[in-house]
Amino acid sequence: MRHCEECGFLMTEGYEYPESYCPLVSDDDPKFDEDNKGCGCHYNIRTLRKRKRQNEDAEYWYYLSFTDYELMPTIEHTEENEKILEKYRKLIRHALGMDYGKIYTRHGKRFYKPYRNYFSTNDKTVDYPFWETMLKADLAKKRVFEDGCLYYSVTRTGKDWLELHDGIHIKEDRK
């Protein structure tokens, strides 16, 4: 990979053609036709940074959409697999206190600020294998205490995964 000489962002190799292009500018951009340099250097550096963040966010949410396949026993979206995914969502909601907390709306979007972020269990309960699977999928963290009690907390990735399914933006934990 090489950097653009003018703006310093990474240039990306074309899939079909060997030439490099700037990933921050699309072909249907009106300024692209004027310049025809193939890079976004005619834009303000703040605009370029904003577009780069938007591209990274889109890749992150695309990655999150595949997390379902890590949690399901088979790849097909069957009714049984949907019940299993709902069980994972229910456990995350309970760990964040969403079953008792208030979801509020601002400007047409739904938000929730968790008052807790833990789920206490041990290795003999029914919920233990679900939390271990979420741990492997990076949706949860685990703490082990001396009395054998396990505390799981939901990571930012887990909150984002739940937001992807429920459409409720989950804010950071209260301190």
JOTAKA-V404688 format. One record per backbone hydrogen bond with DSSP energy under -0.5 kcal/mol. CO is the residue of the C=O (numbers start at 1). NH is the residue of the N-H. If there is no record, write none. Layout:
co->CO nh->NH
co->CO nh->NH
This chain:
co->2 nh->11
co->4 nh->8
co->9 nh->4
co->10 nh->23
co->12 nh->21
co->19 nh->14
co->21 nh->12
co->22 nh->25
co->26 nh->29
co->29 nh->32
co->29 nh->33
co->30 nh->34
co->31 nh->35
co->32 nh->36
co->38 nh->22
co->40 nh->43
co->44 nh->48
co->45 nh->49
co->46 nh->50
co->47 nh->51
co->48 nh->52
co->49 nh->53
co->50 nh->54
co->51 nh->55
co->52 nh->56
co->53 nh->57
co->54 nh->58
co->55 nh->59
co->56 nh->60
co->57 nh->61
co->58 nh->62
co->59 nh->63
co->60 nh->64
co->61 nh->65
co->62 nh->66
co->63 nh->66
co->64 nh->67
co->66 nh->69
co->66 nh->70
co->67 nh->70
co->67 nh->71
co->68 nh->71
co->68 nh->72
co->76 nh->78
co->78 nh->82
co->79 nh->83
co->80 nh->84
co->81 nh->85
co->82 nh->86
co->83 nh->87
co->84 nh->88
co->85 nh->89
co->86 nh->90
co->87 nh->91
co->88 nh->92
co->89 nh->93
co->90 nh->94
co->91 nh->95
co->92 nh->96
co->93 nh->97
co->93 nh->98
co->93 nh->99
co->94 nh->97
co->95 nh->118
co->96 nh->115
co->96 nh->116
co->97 nh->100
co->97 nh->101
co->102 nh->104
co->104 nh->111
co->106 nh->109
co->109 nh->106
co->110 nh->169
co->111 nh->104
co->112 nh->114
co->112 nh->171
co->114 nh->174
co->119 nh->152
co->121 nh->150
co->122 nh->125
co->127 nh->131
co->128 nh->132
co->129 nh->133
co->130 nh->134
co->131 nh->135
co->132 nh->136
co->133 nh->137
co->134 nh->139
co->134 nh->140
co->135 nh->138
co->139 nh->155
co->141 nh->153
co->143 nh->151
co->145 nh->148
co->149 nh->145
co->150 nh->121
co->150 nh->152
co->151 nh->143
co->152 nh->119
co->153 nh->141
co->155 nh->159
co->156 nh->160
co->157 nh->161
co->158 nh->162
co->159 nh->163
co->160 nh->164
co->161 nh->165
co->162 nh->166
co->163 nh->167
co->167 nh->110
co->167 nh->169
co->169 nh->112
co->169 nh->171
